[in-house]
Amino acid sequence: MSSARGSFIVFLILIILISLSGALLLFSRPEPISITIKPPPPTATPIPTPTPRPILVYVTGEVSRRGTQHFLPYGSRVSDAVAAAGGFTEGANKELVNLAGLLRDGDQVHVPKVRTDTIDGALPTPSGEALVRINSATQAELETLPRVGTAMALRIIEYREQVGPFSTLADLDQVSGIGPSTLEALKDLIVFD
């Protein structure tokens, strides 16, 4: 019996040791790690920019659909207006049209004829083009000039009536909307008399 009793004690000690080891493992287990995801701080919402409204231009002269009005996107050029009117006719004097000119709402684009679009009382230049008398020109005559539409022609006439005749090209710079590029386009096409 002593060997059975000894085996039982050894077995009991093993059971106790296994139980103690299991309890020790359970209590010495590391704490679980919690992961927290922090979202980035909110970014500023960009301020929306207004979309420019389309502009309305009037195209006359030597184009396929003359005397027509066209809505064009803001920032359009004279070339866009000519294209909207069906392009140049065979008789168009393309050299007198500044295709790169920037359009504004209410502008008129006039495409003159080759050598036949003359203005009454205009002086011919050596190249055969007509000079416009800036101090006596009518609205229609002023509109034949590059970069001068209806609104610009009316502003020139209004300035002439309120301030007096233009003496030099620099005087034209006083008219609202006329800047260096327009003066450059006009300098060989107008006379001051």
Secondary structure, DSSP 8 states (H G I E B T S, - for coil): -HHHHHHHHHHHHHHHHHHHHHHHHHHT--------------------------EEEEEEESBTTTTEEEEE-TT-BHHHHHHHTT-B-TTB-GGGS-TT-B--TT-EEEE-BTTT---TT-EE-TTS-EEEETTT--HHHHTTSTT--HHHHHHHHHHHHHH----SHHHHTTSTT--HHHHHHHTTTEE--
